[in-house]
Amino acid sequence: MLVVARLTPAMLSHLRVVAGDEHTVLAASSWTALAGVLRARPVEVTVVDPCVDGAADTEAVRAIRAGFPGVAVLVYTSITAESTRAMLSLGELGVRHCILRGFDDEPTRFRDRLETMRATGLEERILGALRVALVAGDAPPALVGAVEMLFRRPTRFRSATDIAAAAEMPRRNVNRWLERLGIAPARTLVTAARVLRGYQYAQNPALSMSDVALRLGYADPRIFAAHVRAISGRRFAAWRRIVTPDQCVSESLAKLVVGRAPAAPPVLTILRRAAGRG
């Protein structure tokens, strides 16, 4: 996930600790610079302190939210009289997400909040399509949860065995369910989820293919490159340069939603055919 922040140096440092290796955090030195990053890069979440310059500047936050409605806004601020007034004002404008420094910015909790801000992110678009099949097919809740965890935290998964462990069922049962639901096998799900996250990492031009592969947990960058080609049909350099977020989603879904397998004919029908009566 690509995050851009307008924060004090101390709060920015803490945000980078929270983001770890899974997310890229860009710093904006001014509100104008923040808007410039949002215009130029596929940012999913912006983290701002309306009081970063001392006095509250709710108008700047309002302009960011209005100008870039597809980007989630998370307010990260200290508790002061000024910030309290700012949060009340921003709440009236529809800003609902807030982290208070020193109260609820413990790294794990903060990281989970960042993950929930991906509502308009690429993973949620993929999960939205997969949920239709999972829910319509009455998939076990544990399997649904495992698939959601895979796309939200793909660096924790390496193989189909990891999905099976998360779903608490044998791998063959996972794949039987997926086949019944018209979803690609677990191994393909893992590959697609890792490549999708890799696409977001790759939007940071400072990262090489090896850097992206390392962040995703690949021991060999060549395997990551092969996975990119398997999902998108492109080499890494072209994939990073020309594929839009919409194309990335559509290419992933083309590999993941394969259609339901035809139902097996009833036993009586099979016997009739064998006897030459069907």
Buried (B, 14 or more C-beta within 10 A) or exposed (E): BBBBBBBBEEBBEBBBEBBEEBBBBBBBEEBEBBBEBBEEBBBBBBBBBBBBEEEBBBEBBBBBBEEBEEBBBBBBBBEEEBBEBBBEBBEEBEBEBBBBBEEEBEEEEBBEBBBEBBEEBBBBBBBEBBBEBBEEBEBBEEBBBBBBBBBBBBBEBBEBBBBBBBBEBEBEEBBEBBBBBBBBBBBBBBBBBBBBBBBBBBBBEEBEBBBBBBBBBBEEBEEBBEBBBEBBEBEBEEBBEEBEBEBBBEBBBBBBBBEEEEEEEEEEEEEEEEEEEE
